[in-house]
Every structure is written in structure tokens, then in C-alpha cells.
Amino acid sequence: MIVVALAGRRIDAPNTQKPSFPLANTEKVRRCISELFTKHKVSILVCSAACGADLLALEVAGELGLRRRIVLPFERDRFREISVTDRPGNWGALFDLICSEVEAAGDLVILDTSDQDEAAFLAANQAIIDEAQSLASSTNDHITGENSFEDKILAVIVWDGKPRGQGAADMTAEFMQEGRRQGFPLAEILTL
């Protein structure tokens, strides 16, 4: 059983000067996510639900019949407003559908934070890692010795392949660094 902890780029805002995930690349990225999930025999996906990488991965996981756990940094409606519907594409309807399905399954985690800034998103990154570890541990209690639960987690980064420029917050790069600190194998899917 493989648990994927995933983070990635959101769809580019209109008139973006340096593209990192053009809306036109969504089908290519969706195919790559599906291939990766199938190749690694993934059974659980843990991620947030922003437009772009997160929602594409959640959609693919649903199509493949995988368990999905969503971590939101704060209240669902506010997250939808600032991380889903503020970019091109029909992400709002997909967000609503997937969140409702995941909530009905008892796998929607909303962090108890009043922050709606970088700190909230960093907390969500850490919670995604923690939830993946918890799920891997609870489903692999029989594993001992060299096959610890960390061996059953794959960190997946869906991005343009490089951190943002100096001074710019980059939650995807932060997530990748935390996955490395935890010793997780890392897979990258490029959005360009």
C-alpha cells in the first residue's frame, strides 16, 4: 500500500509573466498523475484542494477508486474563494463536488487556524505530511524491521521544476524540502 502526500502549483493567474502551470497543460498533467498513481499502485492520496495540481490529483484518485484525504488550512468557503475560484477554469464546481464526496467519507480535515496567510499554508503542508504518516502507520502496523511506514509514503510534487524567485513564498518548494527531511521518496510531475 502506497500513500501519496502531494503538493503542487495552482493554475496561473491571467496575464502571468512567468508561467508555472498554464491552464492549457491540465490534461497533460492529469495524464501524468494517473500514470504515476497506477505505476506506484497508490491506494491513498493526501493533499489540499487548490485549483491546479491538487484538484487534478483528487479527481484522478476518485476515478481510480483511491481513498482521498483533503487538508484545508482554514474554513472551506474562504479557501474556495482565495485558492480555487480566483484562477481561470471551472475549478469551483470540481472543488465543491470533491470536497462533498471526501467529507461524506470522513476524510476532510480543516485545520483550526484563524490565519489565512503563509503560516496557514505551511501548517497545511505539515498536516498533509502528518496525515500521510498516520494513514501509512495505521494500515501497516504489521510491518517491522526495514520496511517502516515511511517506506510506504511517496511525496509527489507537481510543479514547473524550480523554486520561485528570491523573496517569493513557495509552498510547493517548502513541501518538497519537508518531504526530503522526512526521508520520503520523491516524485516530480512537471507542469510545463
Secondary structure by P-SEA (a helix, b strand, c coil): cbbbbbbbbcccccccccccccccaaaaaaaaaaaaaaaacccbbbbbbcccaaaaaaaaaaaaccbbbbbbcccaaaaaaccccccccaaaaaaaaaaaaaaaaccccccccccccaaaaaaaaaaaaaaaaaaaaaacccccccccccccbbbbbbccccccccccccaaaaaaaaaaaaccbbbbbbcc
